[in-house]
Amino acid sequence: MSLEPVREPRKCRPNHQSSQRAPIACIRCRQRKIRCSSGWPSCRRCITRSLECRYPGIPQISSALGFAIEARTSTGPSDQNPVDFSDLSFSERHRAAEFFSDNFGSTLLFFFDPLNFTSKYCAGEFPRTLTWAIIALTARLGRWKSVDESNSYYRKAQEMLRTSEQELSLYTIQAYLVHCVYEIGCGLESRAWLHLGNAIRMAQILRLHIMDKPRFSFDWGLLDEATDEDTTTREIKRRTFWSCFFLDKLLSNGRDRPSGIYERDVFCYLPVSHEDFIFRRFHQSWGLHDAHLCPGEQRSLYMFLIQILSILGEIISWHGKGGRFLNASPPWEKDMPFTVLDDKLNSWRAQIPDHLRYSVGTFSALSLVSASQLKIWGLMHSFFFLAKTYLHREYLPFVPPKNYLPFAGPYSLSSIPQDWGIPPEGWWKKSVTDLLDSSKSITELVGSMTKHFSTFPSIYPFMGLCLMTSASIHALFTTVDDKDYDACYYPSSPGTYLHDDIESMDSIGLFWDIAKAWVNQIDLYRVLLDRSQKGDQSGSEEGFKSLVDGIMNYIRESQGIREDRVQRVTANSSNQDAVRLAGHEIQQSMIDPSTIVSRGRARSNLMDERVPSQAQIEDGLEWPGLSDEAVGQHPSLNIFSPGINDQLEGQIESLTNWDYFHFS
């Protein structure tokens, strides 16, 4: 007997005219003598007006379900007052709206209607929680306010969010997402993770993740959906959910921050393209599970972006749970996670239309056609190369032994399990080639986008994930003496690409102080690699694991660092000295972007181990190939902020048991 879903029985009404009220009307509709939809547990009119819906003779519904019903369109009592813009001019409000729309409105925070967002924002029609969150983000990145003032706007938005955090609404979710971006950039990743979790749970309570799920008779707890909702409103709801999805995959690391959204539970149509949304071209929709059936001409860049982030999330989750340690079988076997995930990446790349494939020509063409498309295209390919690099470095040692030859295999022959056998011919070489090609592509693509746009992608803290991964690979290969990979880097060298990565991190550091942590981690890693090649095997396993977590798992928050960052960003008004001090340190890096070029050019001799001159030290230049003697002679040598190498010396001394990291 086939099990077919039972069809939903048609709702029948008694014999009365359709213009009459329903035979059972809620108390409010009866009092107002208006037609009631008789929806349970709340009628449509009460849902729309965020009112408590009760029927005569029927007990009130449970508080939890009622809470979700009342929240479907509520903006909360604290947000119903007009937004106070007394300390902002109209030009500043307009600048904030335009900056947000240009840099976030078509990419990762694309949940506003581009046709009316600026006018509604300037008129103060959005809730205060969301309004001030956008002001904090744009004031800092647009640099039309100081860092002190941006942090004060952030604290103001935070206080408003605390008073309305129990009010479920689309606006509250969006405010949490904007806060999440700000906090990631400030290095408050744990706080960002908590706020993102709140946004995801609210979206799930409002059923955004299953808003397009087919209904069956066995579904329970379904709220009475508003059938008169226009397509634009539903598209905005979908985009709000997919923004949650974007940040979830980018902030998760598979370890202490597991993913909060599972694709198998998602029944939400993929968003239409940015241009189709503007022109209100709503064609047939596709979900995450059937996107492969969508005709090529209807596939938007958002589809490809969502798909690659889904694969990236799988790779990071596999690595975080143990990666290659989960299975002792060789990675080239057909059913091994490595092979399965690599096939997914190759399939994703194969379905990209020819005119959107990664190339210099495509970049130039898109730059002439649409800035919004170019940004989305750049992001999706950056995350593809990040996924490729992250996957193919899994079987490489974090710190290679002397005379290590990557094209010959992952470790020394004595460390390979005996039952692995002989890999297919050229397997290791292809894997390492894919690794190097992907890491190089990250460097080149981020560099090209930085030159083309004035702020994008430097204002995106997420690009640091790509640059951290790319820089770690280039740093590793600066210590490998294997001529076989020269063709992969020709005509440049690993040191040149490493220089470009750090230059890009510097440009992000103009906006976000988390870039200091990235550069710090890469410099620690580079010094560790240098000492390893010299045979220095002192240190502790605890210090080494901390560095591995910082580079491999994007964990950069010790308790002390976390408390310091929280104090800097969230200090209240009674502690202005601390806020001013933190703002002054960040302001030191907010210099003319043209200085980045001069600093980057000065790093061209990356592997030069000569002692830099005092003038170069005073300019704050970084020397990736410094010898121990150079560091000792110049303890004030810095990478990004004064005294950073003093910290490096202390941290290097705590690094690890060397037998461990040759084979981990």
N, C-alpha and C positions, 0 to 999 in steps of 0.2 A: 504494500500500500504506500503510495507516494505521500510524502508530508508536504503539503502545500500550505502557504500562509492563509489563514482565515481572513476573508475580506471584511473590512469594517462595515457593519450593517448601516444602512442609510437611516439617518435620523428622521423620524416621522413626527409630525405634529398632529394634534387633534384637529377636527374639522372646524377651523376658524380662519378668518381672512388673514393673509400674511401681514397686513398693515396693523393688525391688532397686537397688543402686548402678549408676551409669552404667558402661558397659564401659571408658571411659577416665576415670579420676579423677585429680585433681591429687595431688601428694605429700602435702600437708597433710591433705586429706580421707581419703586412704588410711591415713595414720598414725592419724587419729582414728576411723577405721572408720565414717564417716558418709557420707550420700548427697552426691554432687557434681553440680553442674549441668553440668559439662564445658564451661563457657563459655570462649571464646577472645577475647582473650588472658588473661582472668582469670575464674575461676568466681565465682558470685554470693556465696558465703560468704566468699571472700577479699576481695572488694570491700567487703562490709559491714563486715568486721573490719580493713580497711586493711592486709592482709597481702600479702606477695609470693606470687604464684601461679605454680607451676612444675609441668610435667608430665614424667613419666619419659621420658628419651630425647629430649626436645625442648629446644633451647637456650633460654636466658632471652630474653625479648623485649627490644627496644631500650629504653634508659633513658628516652627521651623519652615513649614510649607508656606504659611502666610507671609513670613519674612521674605521668601523668594518671590512670591507673587507681587507684593508691594514694591519690591525692588526693581521690577522689570523696566520701568521707565522713570524711576525716582532719581532725582539729583540731590535729594537730601535737604533738610531744613537749613543747614548752614550754607548751602550753595544757592538758595533761592533769593538771597539779597543781591543787589547789583554789585558788580565788581568795582572795588575802589582803585581807580587809576590816578589818584591825586598826585603821586610822586613820579608819574611817568607822563611825558608829553605824547601827543598823538603821533608824532613822527617816530618816537621810540616804540610805541605799540605797533605801529605799522611795520617798522623795521623787524620787530620780533616775529610777527606773523609771516612776513615775506621770507625771512631767513629760515624759519622752520619749514615753510612750504617748499622752498628751493632745495634744502639739504636733507630733509627727512620725509617730507610729504609724499614723495614718490618712491621711497625705498623701504626702510625697515619700520617706520612709524607712519604708515600710509592710510590711516583710518579717518581722515577728514575729507570732506567734499572740496576738491580744488576750486570749484566754481564760486563758492561763497565763504570759504574759510577765513580769508583775510578780513572781509567786511564784518562778519559775525564776531570775529575776535576783537577787532578794534572797537566794536559797539558794546563789548562786554557781555555778549550773550552766552558765553560758556561759563560753567561753574568756576568758582574761585580756585578750587583745588587744582584744576587743570590749567587755568589761566596762569597762575603763578609758577606752576611747574615749567610751563613753556617759557616764561620770562626768565627763570633761573638758567635754563639750558641755553637759550639763545643769547642772553646777555653775556654769558661766559665765552661762548664760541664766536659770537659776532664781535666781541671785544668792544661793545659800546658801553659797557660798564666794567668796573674793576672786579677782580676776583672776590674781594671783600663783599662788594654789593651783590654779586651773583650768589655767593654763599648765604647772604642774608635773605635773598629771595627764596633760595632753597629751603632755609629754615622756616620761613613764613609758609611756604607751600606744605612743608612737612607737618606743621602745626595744624593747618586746615585739614590735612588728610587724616590726621589722628582723630579729629572730631567727627569725621564723616566716613571712617573706614568700615563702619558697620552698615553703610548704605550701599547696597548693590545697585550699580548702574553702569551703563556703558562709559560714562564720563569718568567714574571712579577707576575703572580698569585702565582707561587711557592715561589717567594721571599717574597711576602706578608704573606704567610702562615708560613714561617720560622720566620719572624719578629713577628708574632702573638704569637708564642710559647715563644719567648724570652721576650716579653713584659708582658705576663701573669705571668711568673715567677718573673719578677721584680716588680709586683704589679701594672703595668700600664694597667689595664683591660679596661679602656675606650679607650685608644689608640689602644689596641689590637682589640677591637670591631670595631673600625673604619677601621683598616687595613683589618680585615676579611671581612667587608662589601665591601671594594674595590675589594677584591679577588673574592667574590661571584658574584658581578655585572659584573666583567670582564668575569668570566666563563659563565655567562648567555648570555652576548653579543656574545661570541664565540660559544654559543649553546652547551656547554658541557653537560648541564643537559638534553638536548633532542636530543643528537647526535644519539640515536638509536630509535627515534620515527618513527613509520611507516608513510610514506608520503601519503597524499591525495591531490586531485586536488584543494581543497579549502585552502590549506596552502598557505600563502603569505609571501613574504619577505625572501624566502629561498635562501641562497647563493649557488653558484655552488660548490658542494662538490668535493673534489679530490678523484676520484675513484681508483687511484693507491696507496692510503695510505695503508701501510702494517699493519698487525694485531698488531704488537708490538707498533707502534706509536699510534694506536687507544686505546690500553690498557693503555698507559701512560696518554692519555687524560682522560680516564675514572677515573683512579686513582687520577688524579689531582682534578677532581670534587668531588670524594668521600672524599678526604682529606678536602676539603671545608666543606663537610657535617659533618665529624667528629668534626671539631673545632666549627662549628655552634651549634651543639647540646650540646657540652661541655661548651661553653662560654655563651650560652643563659641562662637566669634565669627567664623568664616569666614575668619580671617586666620592668625594664628600658632597658633590652637587649632582645627583642623578637627574635624568630628564623627568619632567613632570607631566609630559603629554605623550601618550602612546598612540601611534598612528592607527593601530587596529580599531581604536575607539572613535576615530574622527570621521564624521559624516557631514562635512561642511564643504560646499563647493569652492573650488579654487577661484581666486579673484580674476576679474577681467583685466586687460591691460590698462595702463594709465591713460592712454589716449581714448580707449573705448569707454572708460569711466567718465571722462570729460564730455564726450559726445553722446553719452547715454546709449551706447550700443551694447545691449545686453543680449548676447546670443546664447545658444545652448550651453549649459554649464556642465562641468566635469568635476569629479571628486578626486581625492588623492589616490584612491584605489583603482580608478579606471582612466586616469589621465593618459595612459599609453594608447587609449582608443581615440583620443581627440585628434581630429585632422590637423596636419601640420600647419595649415594657414591660420588655425584658430588658437594655436599654442602661444601663450603670452610668455614673456620673460619671467613673470612671476611664477609660472608653472615650473620652469627650469630651476629657479632659485629655491622654491620650496622642496623640490625633489632632491637637489644636491645637499641641502641642509639636512634632509631626512637621512641620507646616506652618511653624511659627516657625523650625525648623531649616533648612528650605529657603530661607526668606527671608533669614536671616542668612548662609547659605552663598553665595547669589547676590550679596548685597551685598559680602561679603568678597572674592569673586573679581573684583569690578569693577563689579557692578551695572549701571547705565545705560551705563557705558562699554563694556560687552561688545557692545552692539548699537546702532548709530546710528539705528535705525528709531524712529518715534514710539511712545510707550508704549501708546497706545490701540488699536494693531493687535491682532487677535485672538490671534495666536500669540506675542506678546511675553511674556517672563517676568512682567512687571508684571501684565498682564491675566490670565494663567494663575493666578498666585498669588492675586490678588485674588478671582478666581472661586472658588478653593478656600476662601478665608476666608468668602466669602458662603455657600457651600454648607454649610460647617460650622455657621454660625449658623442656617441654615434648618432643619437637622435637629434642633436643640435642641427638645425638647417645650415646649409653651406654658407649662407650670407651672415650667419651669426657665430661661425666657428672662430676660435681664438686666433687672431693674427693682427699684425700691425695695420693691414689694410682695413680690416673690420673696425678697428678702433678709430681710424681716421674717418671712415664712412659714417659711423654712428655719431661722431663728434659734429658732423655737418647736418645730420638729420634731427637728432633729439638729445638734449642733455640728460633728460630723465632716463631715456633708454640706455644711454651710455653708462650711467651710474649703476643701473640694475645689471647690465651686461658685465660691467667690471666686477661687481660684487659676486655674481654667480660664478664667474671664472676664478676669482680669487679663492672662493670657498672650495671649488673643485680642486685646485692645485693644493690647497691646504689639506684636503682629505687624502689626496694621492701621497703627499709628503708624509703625513701622519701615519698612513698605513705602511708605506714601504720602509720607514725607519724602524719598524717594530723588531726586525730581526738583525739590526745593527747594534753593536755594543755602544753604550753611552760614552764610555771612555775607551778608545781602542788601545790594544797593547802595541808595543814597538813592532815595527816592520809589518803592520797590519795591511792586508791587501783586500779591499772590499769586494772587488770583482771575483775573488776566489771563494768567497763564502762569508758567513756572518762572524765567525770566531776562529780561534785556532782549531786545527783539526781535532785536537784531543777533546775539545768541548762539544763537538757535534754528537748527538745520540747515535749509537751504533746502528740502530734500526732505521735510520733515515735513508740509508742507501745513497745512490748517486743521483743528483738532480738532473732533470732534462738539460740537454746541452744549451748553454748560454742563459740558464734561468737566473743565476745570481747577477750576471752582467746586465740583463734586461731590467731586473728589479732596481739595481743601483742607478742605471741610466734613467729610469722613470723617476726615481727619487731626485736626482740632480736636475733633470729637466723641469720638474714641478717646482722645486725650490727656486730655481732661476726664474721661472715664469712669475712667481709671486713677486720677486724683487723687481722685475722689469715692469709688470703691470701696475703695481702700486706706485712705482716711480713715474710712469707715464701719466697716471691719473692725477698725481700730485702736481705735475707740471701743467696739466691741462686746466685743472680747476683751481680756484683760489684757495678754497678750504677743504673740499672733498678730495681724498678720503681721510685727511688728517684729523677731522673732527670726529671720526668714528673710532672709538676705543677698541672696537672689535677687530679692526685691521691689525692691531698689535698681536692677535693670535696668529695671524698669517706670518707677520714679520718675525715673531719669536721663533716659530718653527723653521722658517727659512734661514734665519741667522744661525740657529743652532747647527743646521746641516752644513752651512758654509764654514762655520768655525771648526767643526769636526774635520772637514776635508783640508783645512789649512795645515793640519798635522799629519796628513797621510801622504806618503811619498810613493804614489802609484801613478806611473805615467799613462796607464790605460785610460784614466778618466780625463786626461788633458783635452781630448777631443770634445768632451761634454761641455767644457768651460770655454773652449776656444772662441774668440781670441782673448777673452778675459781670464781671470783667475778666481779661486774661491775668496781670496782676500778682497778683491775688487767688489764682488757681490756682497760680502760681509760689510764692507764700507757703505754700500748703498742702502743696506738694511738699516744700519744704525743711523744713517742720515734721515731715512724715512721716520724712524722712531723719534729722532730729534724734532722733526716737523710736527709729529703728534704731541710731543712734549710742550709745544707752544700753547696747547689748549688743555692738555690733561696731565696731571702729575703722576699718573700711573706709568707713564713712559719711563720715568726714572727707575722704577722697579724692573722694567724690561731690560733696559741697558745694564743695570746692575747685575741681573741674572746672567746675561750673555757675557759680560766681562768676567764674572766669576767662573763661568764655564770655560772661557778661553784660557784663563790662567791655570785652571785645573788641567786642561788638556796639555798645556805647555809643560807643566811640572811632571805630568805623567810620562811624557816623552823623555824627560831628563832622569827618570827613575826615582823621583821623589814619591815615597809611598807612605807618608805620615798622614795622620788625620783620623777622624771618627766616622763610623757608619751613619750616625745620626745627622751629622752635617752634610754628608753626601746625599742622603735620602731627601733632605730638605731642598737641595739644589735640583735633584731629579724631579721632585714635585713641582718646583718652580718653572722648569722648562718643559717637562713632558706632560704635566697635568694642569698647568696654569694655576697652581696654588701659590699665591704670593703673600698671604697674610699670616704672619705670626701674631701672637697675642699683643706683643708690644707695638708692632707696626700698626695693627688694627686700631688699638686705642689711640695712637698718635693721629691717625687719619681721621678718626671720628671726632677727635678734639678739634682738628683743624677745620673741618667742614661744618660740624654741627654745634660748635661753641655758641652759647647763648649770648645775648647782648651785654650781659654783665661781665663778660670776659673778652672785651674787645681787643685787649693787648695780644691775646693768643691768636685771635682771628686775624689781626693786622699782621702779626709776625708770619703766620702761614701764608697770607696773601702776598706778603712781600717776597717770600721765597719763590712762590710760583711766578710772581710778576718778573722776577729776574730772568726767567726764560721766555717771557713774552716779548721778544725782540722782533725786529724787522725780519720777515721770512728770507730776505735776500742774504742774510748772514749765514743761513744754513748752507748755502752753496759754497761760501768761502770756507766754512768749517769742514764741509765734506771734501772739498778739493785738498785741503791740508792733510786729509787722511789717506791720500792716494798711495803712499808707501806703507801699506798696512803691515807688512811683515818685516819692516825695517826695525832691527833691534838696537839701533843706535840710541843714545840718550838724547831726548829732545832738549832744545834750548829753553832757557828760562822764559824767553818771549813767547814761545809756543805754549809753554805751561800756563802762562798768564792768560793766554787766549782761550784756555779751557779745552784744548784739543785732546782727543783720545788716541792712544797708540796701542792697537790690538796686539801687536807682537812684542810688547815690552818684556825685557828680561827681568829677572829678580833684582839684578843690580840697578836697573833703571828705576824700578819702583822704590827700592831702598834709598836711592839718592834723592828722589823727589817725592816725599810722602804726601805733598799737597797736590800731586797730579790728579786731575779730576776728569770724569767723563761727562757729567751733566751738572752736578751740584758740588760745592766745595767740600773737600774732605772725604769724597766717596771712596778713594783708594785706601784711606785709613780703615774704613769699614771692610773693604775687600781683604786686607791683610788679616784682620781678625777672623773673618769668615773662612778664608782659605785654610787657616790653621785648624779649623774644626772639620775639615773634610776627611774622607772616609778610609775605610778598609779597602785597599786597592785590589785585592783578589776579587772583591765583590763587584766593583764596577767594570772590570774587564769583561765580565760575562753576564751583564744584566741589562 
